[in-house]
Amino acid sequence: MSTLLVVNARLITVPAGTDDPGYLERGWMRVEDGRIAAIGEGDAPASASADEVLDVDGAFVAPGFVSSHSHLFTSGLRGLGVSETLYGWCDSMLGFTAHLSPEDMYWSTLHGSLDFLANGVTTAYNFTDPLQAWESMVEGKRLGGDAPLRDLSYHTRQADGCLDAGIRFVDAIGMDVSTGTDEEIFDRFGAEVAHTRSLNPDLALGVSIMGQVQWSPRPEAAEMEVEAMRRFGVTNQAHFLESPEAVEVQQAKFAMYQDAGALGPDMMFGHFIQTTPEIIRATAAGGAGMSWQPASNGRLASGVALVPEMLELGMRVGMGLDDQACTDIADPWGNMRAGIFMQRARTKDPLTMTPETVLRLHTLGGAEILGVDDRVGSLEVGKFADFVVVDPRTPDVGPLWHPVRNYVLSMSLRNLKQVYVGGELVSEEGRSTNPLAAEASARLHADLPARAAAFGHPR
């Protein structure tokens, strides 16, 4: 049994069941076999001895961030579609991935996962690129049916990339319901689910559907997804009401999910910007959650989700970084601050979004909507020991008048010193400890430009 003792920490635990951030000015934490065994204030007792002692000397120790909405395969596609809103950006980015192989996707996903870990994100809901390549949107839906299905390994190698990076993840799979008979669709999806469930369950935390009603050309798409949720015991997160174009067309599709009986605790809506009061009330009443991506929403000019109003109605909300291709830097502190600033600018009321709220949304809140809060999202006994070490003195931000608020508002990736997953060091000073990190970087720098030379440079 391996043990680790963390001492002299400004400990932020974000406990469940309360809005209190669980701050200890000077605390300790003991880890046994990758899980938190004990937490306390002051000096650790003699009984808390361990194989290794990590003295953080007054640095913050806080939960690893949870990104409740991510596309990790996009790590080599930053800076694209800058002059475009959502669908033009998708044409640029996903039009390029249409030419990538399963091995390209493996290394891209591995690279993106290591990037998340280096930036303090220890758990991600990962939307894999579907077996059917992207097609342009026309009148609020994809053209449908023209793009052939790629081999099953196109998905499985993306899941393998997360696994080999060592990030905890929920694997989100597109059903591609416009291709094949209903049973062929379910069989294909079931094979993808089975692969992910064969992986290490301490890392592969769950399986989900990449909800595609928003752009599916098939009117029965919601019914198909709900049937798959029941048949395979998976959750569902749909990109929904995101883009500022064709808003009435988007809003009309909410009834598809509602009529299909999807609005329960296993249903999440990603982005959820172009809503109405009726849509928000129905979603909250049904028990569905939402994932908020403020940095991505700003980058793509999508708009501002009405998150305070959703929270007021009791809706469960998590925060996501979306992907490196539309946030460019996978920075959870920047994401939290973008969320605070957007909401305060919208409402002109500073209390509509506080630092304590966004911290909870980007940790435990994200874990809650994903259904993995029994294992990750906070520093509590029995959970995985996934944590970040953040030093407010390098660079020095001055006195910490309100430590938790300073953690959200004043810290940055420059202050992030170490990242631990299961009590094991996975990144230090932004450098991965993973033996595959150098090869992942080399492969992206060599292979993606080669694909661009062969098939055309992405915009």
C-alpha positions as CSV (number, residue, x, y, z in Angstrom):
1,M,0.0,0.0,0.0
2,S,1.5,3.3,-1.1
3,T,0.9,6.4,1.1
4,L,1.4,10.1,0.6
5,L,1.0,12.9,3.3
6,V,0.5,16.4,2.1
7,V,1.3,19.0,4.8
8,N,1.3,22.8,5.3
9,A,-1.4,23.3,2.7
10,R,-3.9,26.1,2.2
11,L,-6.5,23.4,1.6
12,I,-9.7,24.0,-0.5
13,T,-11.8,20.9,-0.3
14,V,-15.2,22.0,-2.0
15,P,-17.2,19.5,0.1
16,A,-20.6,18.2,-1.1
17,G,-23.8,19.3,0.5
18,T,-22.8,22.9,1.3
19,D,-21.9,26.1,-0.5
20,D,-18.9,26.5,1.9
21,P,-15.6,26.0,-0.1
22,G,-14.2,24.1,2.8
23,Y,-11.1,26.3,3.3
24,L,-8.4,25.4,5.8
25,E,-5.7,28.0,6.3
26,R,-3.2,25.3,7.2
27,G,-4.2,21.7,6.6
28,W,-3.0,18.2,5.8
29,M,-4.3,15.3,3.7
30,R,-3.3,11.6,3.7
31,V,-3.5,9.5,0.6
32,E,-3.6,5.7,0.6
33,D,-3.5,3.7,-2.7
34,G,-4.7,6.7,-4.7
35,R,-7.6,7.7,-2.5
36,I,-8.0,10.2,0.2
37,A,-7.8,8.5,3.6
38,A,-7.9,11.5,6.0
39,I,-8.0,15.3,6.0
40,G,-7.3,17.6,8.9
41,E,-6.4,21.0,10.2
42,G,-3.1,22.1,11.7
43,D,-0.3,19.6,12.1
44,A,-0.8,16.0,10.9
45,P,-0.9,13.6,13.8
46,A,1.9,11.0,14.2
47,S,-0.6,8.3,13.1
48,A,-0.8,9.9,9.7
49,S,2.8,9.0,8.7
50,A,3.3,8.0,5.1
51,D,5.9,6.7,2.7
52,E,6.2,10.1,1.1
53,V,5.7,13.6,2.6
54,L,4.8,16.5,0.3
55,D,5.4,19.8,2.1
56,V,3.7,22.5,0.0
57,D,4.9,25.2,2.4
58,G,1.7,27.4,2.3
59,A,0.7,26.7,-1.4
60,F,-3.0,26.0,-2.2
61,V,-4.0,22.4,-2.5
62,A,-7.4,22.1,-4.3
63,P,-9.4,19.6,-6.3
64,G,-8.3,18.9,-9.8
65,F,-10.6,20.7,-12.2
66,V,-13.4,18.8,-13.9
67,S,-14.2,19.8,-17.5
68,S,-17.8,18.7,-18.1
69,H,-17.6,19.4,-21.8
70,S,-14.4,18.7,-23.9
71,H,-13.1,17.6,-27.3
72,L,-9.6,16.4,-26.5
73,F,-8.8,15.4,-30.1
74,T,-8.6,19.1,-31.1
75,S,-5.3,19.8,-29.3
76,G,-3.4,20.3,-32.6
77,L,-6.0,22.5,-34.2
78,R,-5.8,25.8,-32.3
79,G,-6.3,29.2,-33.9
80,L,-8.7,28.0,-36.6
81,G,-11.9,29.6,-37.7
82,V,-11.2,32.8,-35.9
83,S,-13.5,34.9,-38.1
84,E,-16.4,32.3,-37.8
85,T,-19.2,31.5,-35.5
86,L,-19.9,27.9,-34.5
87,Y,-20.7,26.2,-37.8
88,G,-18.1,28.0,-39.9
89,W,-15.6,27.1,-37.2
90,C,-16.8,23.4,-37.4
91,D,-16.3,23.4,-41.2
92,S,-12.7,24.6,-40.6
93,M,-11.8,22.2,-37.8
94,L,-13.9,19.1,-38.3
95,G,-13.5,19.4,-42.1
96,F,-9.8,18.8,-41.4
97,T,-10.3,15.9,-39.1
98,A,-12.4,14.2,-41.8
99,H,-9.0,13.3,-43.3
100,L,-7.3,11.9,-40.2
101,S,-6.7,8.3,-39.4
102,P,-7.4,6.4,-36.2
103,E,-3.8,6.7,-35.2
104,D,-3.8,10.4,-35.9
105,M,-6.8,10.6,-33.6
106,Y,-5.0,8.5,-30.9
107,W,-2.0,10.9,-30.8
108,S,-4.2,14.0,-31.0
109,T,-6.4,12.8,-28.1
110,L,-3.3,11.8,-26.1
111,H,-1.8,15.2,-26.6
112,G,-5.0,17.0,-25.7
113,S,-5.4,14.9,-22.5
114,L,-1.8,15.6,-21.4
115,D,-2.5,19.3,-22.1
116,F,-5.5,19.2,-19.8
117,L,-3.6,17.4,-17.1
118,A,-0.7,19.9,-17.3
119,N,-3.3,22.7,-16.8
120,G,-4.9,21.2,-13.8
121,V,-7.8,19.3,-15.3
122,T,-7.9,15.8,-14.0
123,T,-11.3,14.7,-15.2
124,A,-12.9,15.4,-18.6
125,Y,-16.2,14.6,-20.3
126,N,-14.7,13.8,-23.7
127,F,-16.7,14.1,-26.9
128,T,-15.0,11.8,-29.4
129,D,-15.1,12.7,-33.1
130,P,-17.9,10.5,-34.5
131,L,-17.5,7.7,-37.0
132,Q,-19.4,9.8,-39.6
133,A,-17.4,12.9,-40.6
134,W,-18.7,16.4,-40.2
135,E,-20.9,17.8,-42.9
136,S,-21.9,21.5,-43.3
137,M,-25.1,22.8,-41.8
138,V,-27.9,23.9,-44.1
139,E,-31.1,25.4,-42.6
140,G,-30.3,24.2,-39.1
141,K,-29.2,20.6,-39.8
142,R,-26.4,18.6,-41.3
143,L,-26.9,17.5,-44.9
144,G,-26.8,13.8,-43.7
145,G,-26.0,10.6,-45.4
146,D,-23.2,11.6,-47.7
147,A,-20.2,11.0,-45.4
148,P,-19.3,7.3,-45.1
149,L,-18.7,5.7,-41.7
150,R,-15.2,5.3,-40.5
151,D,-13.9,2.1,-39.0
152,L,-14.8,1.4,-35.3
153,S,-11.1,1.9,-34.4
154,Y,-11.6,5.6,-35.2
155,H,-13.5,5.9,-31.9
156,T,-11.7,3.2,-29.9
157,R,-8.3,4.8,-30.5
158,Q,-9.6,8.1,-29.1
159,A,-10.7,6.3,-25.9
160,D,-7.3,4.6,-25.8
161,G,-5.6,8.0,-26.0
162,C,-7.4,9.2,-22.9
163,L,-6.5,6.0,-21.1
164,D,-2.8,6.2,-22.0
165,A,-2.6,9.8,-20.9
166,G,-3.8,8.9,-17.5
167,I,-6.7,11.4,-17.4
168,R,-10.0,10.4,-15.9
169,F,-12.7,10.6,-18.5
170,V,-16.3,10.0,-19.4
171,D,-16.4,8.8,-23.0
172,A,-19.0,10.5,-25.2
173,I,-19.9,8.6,-28.4
174,G,-21.9,9.8,-31.4
175,M,-24.6,7.4,-32.5
176,D,-24.6,8.5,-36.2
177,V,-28.3,7.8,-36.4
178,S,-28.6,8.8,-40.1
179,T,-26.6,5.7,-41.2
180,G,-27.9,2.2,-41.1
181,T,-31.0,0.4,-39.8
182,D,-32.0,1.0,-36.2
183,E,-30.5,-2.2,-35.0
184,E,-27.3,-1.6,-37.0
185,I,-27.0,1.8,-35.2
186,F,-27.6,0.2,-31.8
187,D,-25.1,-2.6,-32.5
188,R,-22.5,-0.2,-33.7
189,F,-23.0,2.0,-30.6
190,G,-23.0,-1.0,-28.3
191,A,-19.6,-2.1,-29.7
192,E,-18.1,1.3,-28.9
193,V,-19.6,1.3,-25.4
194,A,-18.2,-2.2,-24.8
195,H,-14.7,-1.1,-25.7
196,T,-14.7,1.8,-23.3
197,R,-16.2,-0.4,-20.5
198,S,-13.3,-2.8,-21.0
199,L,-10.8,-0.2,-20.0
200,N,-9.5,0.6,-16.5
201,P,-12.6,1.8,-14.6
202,D,-10.5,4.0,-12.4
203,L,-9.8,6.1,-15.5
204,A,-12.7,5.4,-17.8
205,L,-15.4,6.6,-15.4
206,G,-18.4,6.3,-17.6
207,V,-19.9,6.2,-21.1
208,S,-22.3,8.8,-22.6
209,I,-24.0,9.7,-25.8
210,M,-22.9,12.7,-27.8
211,G,-26.4,14.1,-28.4
212,Q,-26.9,15.1,-32.0
213,V,-30.5,16.2,-32.3
214,Q,-29.3,19.8,-32.8
215,W,-27.9,18.9,-36.2
216,S,-29.3,15.5,-37.0
217,P,-31.3,15.3,-40.3
218,R,-33.4,12.5,-38.8
219,P,-36.6,13.5,-36.9
220,E,-36.4,10.3,-34.7
221,A,-32.9,11.1,-33.4
222,A,-34.1,12.0,-29.9
223,E,-36.1,8.7,-29.6
224,M,-33.1,6.8,-30.7
225,E,-30.9,8.4,-28.1
226,V,-33.4,7.8,-25.3
227,E,-33.7,4.2,-26.3
228,A,-29.8,3.9,-26.2
229,M,-29.7,5.5,-22.8
230,R,-32.1,2.9,-21.5
231,R,-30.7,-0.1,-23.4
232,F,-27.0,0.6,-22.5
233,G,-27.3,2.5,-19.2
234,V,-25.5,5.6,-20.4
235,T,-26.0,9.3,-20.0
236,N,-26.4,11.9,-22.7
237,Q,-25.0,15.4,-23.3
238,A,-26.3,17.3,-26.3
239,H,-24.7,20.3,-27.9
240,F,-27.8,22.4,-27.9
241,L,-29.0,26.0,-28.4
242,E,-25.4,27.1,-28.9
243,S,-25.1,29.1,-32.1
244,P,-26.7,32.5,-32.7
245,E,-28.0,31.5,-36.1
246,A,-31.4,29.9,-36.9
247,V,-32.4,30.3,-33.3
248,E,-36.1,29.5,-33.8
249,V,-35.2,26.3,-35.6
250,Q,-32.9,25.3,-32.7
251,Q,-35.5,26.1,-30.1
252,A,-38.2,24.1,-31.9
253,K,-36.0,21.0,-31.5
254,F,-36.2,21.1,-27.7
255,A,-39.6,19.5,-28.0
256,M,-38.0,16.5,-29.6
257,Y,-36.1,15.7,-26.4
258,Q,-39.0,16.7,-24.2
259,D,-41.5,14.5,-26.1
260,A,-39.0,11.6,-26.1
261,G,-38.8,11.7,-22.3
262,A,-35.2,12.7,-22.1
263,L,-35.5,15.3,-19.5
264,G,-34.1,13.5,-16.5
265,P,-30.9,13.4,-14.4
266,D,-29.0,11.5,-17.1
267,M,-29.6,14.2,-19.6
268,M,-27.3,17.3,-20.0
269,F,-27.4,20.2,-22.4
270,G,-24.0,21.6,-23.5
271,H,-23.9,25.4,-24.0
272,F,-27.7,26.0,-23.7
273,I,-27.5,29.7,-24.6
274,Q,-30.4,30.5,-27.0
275,T,-33.0,29.4,-24.4
276,T,-36.4,30.7,-23.5
277,P,-37.8,31.0,-19.9
278,E,-40.1,28.1,-20.8
279,I,-37.2,25.9,-21.9
280,I,-35.2,26.7,-18.8
281,R,-38.2,25.9,-16.5
282,A,-39.0,22.6,-18.3
283,T,-35.3,21.5,-18.1
284,A,-35.0,22.3,-14.4
285,A,-38.3,20.7,-13.6
286,G,-37.3,17.5,-15.4
287,G,-34.0,17.3,-13.5
288,A,-31.7,17.7,-16.5
289,G,-28.4,19.6,-16.2
290,M,-26.3,21.8,-18.3
291,S,-22.6,22.4,-19.0
292,W,-21.4,25.9,-19.3
293,Q,-18.4,26.9,-21.5
294,P,-17.9,30.6,-21.1
295,A,-14.5,30.9,-22.8
296,S,-15.7,29.0,-25.8
297,N,-19.0,30.9,-26.0
298,G,-17.0,34.1,-26.1
299,R,-14.4,32.9,-28.6
300,L,-17.2,31.7,-31.0
301,A,-19.4,34.7,-30.4
302,S,-22.2,32.4,-29.3
303,G,-23.6,34.5,-26.5
304,V,-24.1,34.2,-22.8
305,A,-26.0,31.4,-21.1
306,L,-28.4,32.5,-18.3
307,V,-26.6,30.5,-15.7
308,P,-27.7,32.5,-12.6
309,E,-31.3,32.0,-13.6
310,M,-30.8,28.3,-14.1
311,L,-29.1,27.9,-10.8
312,E,-32.0,29.9,-9.1
313,L,-34.4,27.3,-10.5
314,G,-32.3,24.4,-9.0
315,M,-30.8,23.3,-12.3
316,R,-27.5,21.3,-11.9
317,V,-24.7,23.1,-13.7
318,G,-21.1,22.2,-14.4
319,M,-18.3,24.0,-16.3
320,G,-16.3,22.8,-19.3
321,L,-13.3,24.1,-21.2
322,D,-14.8,22.8,-24.5
323,D,-11.6,22.2,-26.6
324,Q,-8.3,23.6,-27.4
325,A,-9.4,24.5,-30.9
326,C,-12.0,27.0,-29.6
327,T,-10.4,28.2,-26.3
328,D,-6.8,28.0,-27.6
329,I,-5.5,27.7,-24.1
330,A,-7.1,25.1,-21.8
331,D,-7.0,27.4,-18.8
332,P,-9.6,26.6,-16.1
333,W,-8.8,29.9,-14.2
334,G,-9.3,31.9,-17.4
335,N,-12.6,30.0,-17.9
336,M,-13.8,30.7,-14.4
337,R,-13.0,34.4,-14.7
338,A,-14.6,34.6,-18.2
339,G,-17.8,33.2,-16.6
340,I,-17.7,35.7,-13.8
341,F,-17.1,38.7,-16.0
342,M,-19.7,37.7,-18.6
343,Q,-22.5,37.3,-16.0
344,R,-21.6,40.5,-14.1
345,A,-21.4,42.5,-17.3
346,R,-24.8,41.1,-18.4
347,T,-26.7,41.6,-15.1
348,K,-24.7,44.6,-13.7
349,D,-24.9,42.7,-10.4
350,P,-21.7,41.3,-8.9
351,L,-23.6,38.8,-6.8
352,T,-25.0,37.0,-9.8
353,M,-21.7,35.1,-10.1
354,T,-19.2,34.8,-7.3
355,P,-15.7,33.2,-7.2
356,E,-17.0,30.5,-4.8
357,T,-19.8,29.6,-7.3
358,V,-17.6,29.2,-10.4
359,L,-15.0,27.2,-8.4
360,R,-17.7,24.7,-7.4
361,L,-19.1,24.6,-10.9
362,H,-15.7,23.7,-12.3
363,T,-15.0,21.0,-9.8
364,L,-17.8,19.3,-7.9
365,G,-20.6,20.8,-10.0
366,G,-19.1,19.3,-13.1
367,A,-18.7,15.9,-11.4
368,E,-22.3,16.0,-10.3
369,I,-23.8,16.5,-13.7
370,L,-21.6,13.7,-15.1
371,G,-22.7,11.4,-12.3
372,V,-19.1,10.8,-11.1
373,D,-19.2,13.0,-7.9
374,D,-18.8,9.9,-5.8
375,R,-15.3,9.6,-7.1
376,V,-14.0,13.0,-8.1
377,G,-14.7,16.7,-7.9
378,S,-13.8,17.5,-4.3
379,L,-11.2,16.5,-1.7
380,E,-13.1,14.2,0.6
381,V,-12.3,11.0,2.3
382,G,-12.9,8.0,0.0
383,K,-12.5,10.0,-3.3
384,F,-9.6,9.8,-5.7
385,A,-6.7,12.0,-4.6
386,D,-6.8,14.2,-7.7
387,F,-5.4,17.6,-6.7
388,V,-3.4,20.7,-7.8
389,V,-0.7,22.5,-6.0
390,V,-0.9,26.3,-6.7
391,D,1.7,28.7,-5.2
392,P,0.4,32.3,-4.7
393,R,4.0,33.5,-4.3
394,T,5.4,32.5,-7.7
395,P,4.5,34.8,-9.2
396,D,3.7,36.7,-6.0
397,V,0.1,38.1,-5.9
398,G,0.5,39.8,-2.5
399,P,-1.5,39.3,0.6
400,L,-4.4,36.8,0.4
401,W,-7.2,38.9,1.9
402,H,-9.8,36.4,0.8
403,P,-7.9,33.2,0.0
404,V,-10.6,31.3,-1.9
405,R,-11.5,34.3,-3.9
406,N,-7.9,35.0,-4.5
407,Y,-7.5,31.4,-5.7
408,V,-10.1,32.0,-8.4
409,L,-9.4,35.6,-9.3
410,S,-5.6,36.0,-8.8
411,M,-4.2,32.6,-9.6
412,S,-3.2,31.5,-13.2
413,L,-1.4,28.7,-14.9
414,R,1.8,30.4,-13.9
415,N,1.0,29.6,-10.3
416,L,0.2,26.0,-11.0
417,K,3.2,24.0,-9.8
418,Q,2.1,20.3,-9.6
419,V,-0.8,18.2,-10.6
420,Y,-1.6,14.8,-9.0
421,V,-3.9,12.1,-10.1
422,G,-4.6,9.3,-7.6
423,G,-1.8,10.7,-5.5
424,E,0.7,10.3,-8.3
425,L,2.6,13.3,-9.8
426,V,1.5,13.7,-13.5
427,S,2.8,17.2,-14.2
428,E,5.2,19.6,-12.7
429,E,5.8,23.2,-13.8
430,G,3.7,22.4,-16.9
431,R,5.8,19.4,-17.9
432,S,4.2,16.0,-18.2
433,T,5.7,13.0,-16.4
434,N,4.0,10.7,-19.0
435,P,6.6,8.8,-21.0
436,L,4.5,9.3,-24.2
437,A,4.5,13.1,-23.9
438,A,7.5,13.7,-26.2
439,E,6.3,11.3,-28.8
440,A,2.8,12.8,-28.8
441,S,4.2,16.3,-29.4
442,A,6.5,15.1,-32.1
443,R,3.7,13.2,-33.9
444,L,1.4,16.2,-33.9
445,H,4.0,18.5,-35.3
446,A,5.0,16.1,-38.0
447,D,1.7,14.3,-38.9
448,L,-0.9,17.1,-38.9
449,P,1.1,19.4,-41.3
450,A,1.6,16.4,-43.5
451,R,-2.2,15.8,-43.6
452,A,-2.7,19.5,-44.4
453,A,-0.3,19.3,-47.3
454,A,-2.1,16.3,-48.7
455,F,-5.7,17.5,-48.2
456,G,-5.6,21.2,-47.9
457,H,-4.7,23.6,-45.0
458,P,-7.5,24.2,-42.5
459,R,-8.8,27.8,-42.4
